[in-house]
Amino acid sequence: MDFSTSLHGKKKLSALSYVPVPSVFRDALMKSGILFHVYYENISTPNRRFKKSEMPGRVRTFPYFCIFHLLKGDAFFYDAAAGEPRFFKEGCGMLVPPGMKQIYGGVGKPFVEDSVCFSGPLADLMLRNGLLRTEIFYMGGERRLLPVIRAIQKGTLPALLEASAMLVQLLLRINQERGEKETERKPRIANLLAHLNEHPEHPWSVEEMAEYLNISTNSLRKLFQDHQGMSPKHYLDQLWVRHAAELLCMTNASVLEIARQMKCADPYYFFRRFRKLTGMSPAQYRKQFPKRCEPAG
């Protein structure tokens, strides 16, 4: 949905449900830490025509935090800073902070959502301390924003304070669930790394690794950066060149035979990749590092 201001500063208006916050309550609500602005309840919009090349020209910003829950359909989220789209399905949610250049919407089906937009010092504090993160997370089939929306619609100070408390509790619970999932993934990534090291010749892709862990490629990149200090592609490159170097230094097999063992149908691909990763041809490397296991660099 479009809660946004354009990048040129002109406000865009659409069929928003504005929060009934009497001006007399605003100061009290800001002191509580959360002020609500707009919301959507079970609203459906047609899918956007997704074309990656057009995304940079279509990005928008929100002047407040927005959390949405995809109730039905499938969707994309494009973060202008990352430059890559992320795709997700119903049951997932996303939190967008103010000022983030992004765009999201349906892909093949209408985009049906519950959404709540809010601001305030408590939200800012949670963002600064990592309790609010701009990642896709799973919220399930239960409409977890609906109780917040129902309280907002009452428009009384007690109801709005209750809505604020419920929203903060939900955000903290989402953060806790996300932490629990990351804890669950630790042994799974250990299993993946063990499998990669047992079969270094297998031509793994980043997408296959993400599928193995049942996470998005963006989550995989973050997981590898946290656990290994490098991107998954860099890890695969290092693993591949280490195995190739061992075969070159510890066997008398020809480069052609080693290329076959490394699952390279084209020996010239093996030659080019090895030279790119080590700065030397396979023959030069074998001559410089005879009977040694460790690759240069």
Buried (B, 14 or more C-beta within 10 A) or exposed (E): BBBBBEEEEEEEEEEBBEBBBEEEBEEEBBEBBBBBBBBBBEBBBEBBEBEEEEBEEBBBBBBBBBBBBBBBBBBBBBBBEEEEBBBBEBBBBBBBBBEBBBBBBBBEBBBBBBBBBBBBEBBBEBBEEEBBBBBBBEBEEEBBBBBBBBBBBEEEBEBBBBBBBBBBEBBEEBBEBBEEEBEEBEEBBEEBBEEBEEEBBBEBEBEEBBEBBEBBBBBBBBBBEEBBEBBBBEBBBBBBBBBBBBBBBEEEEEBEEBBBBBEBEEBEEBBEBBBEBBEBBBEEBBEEBEEBEEBEE
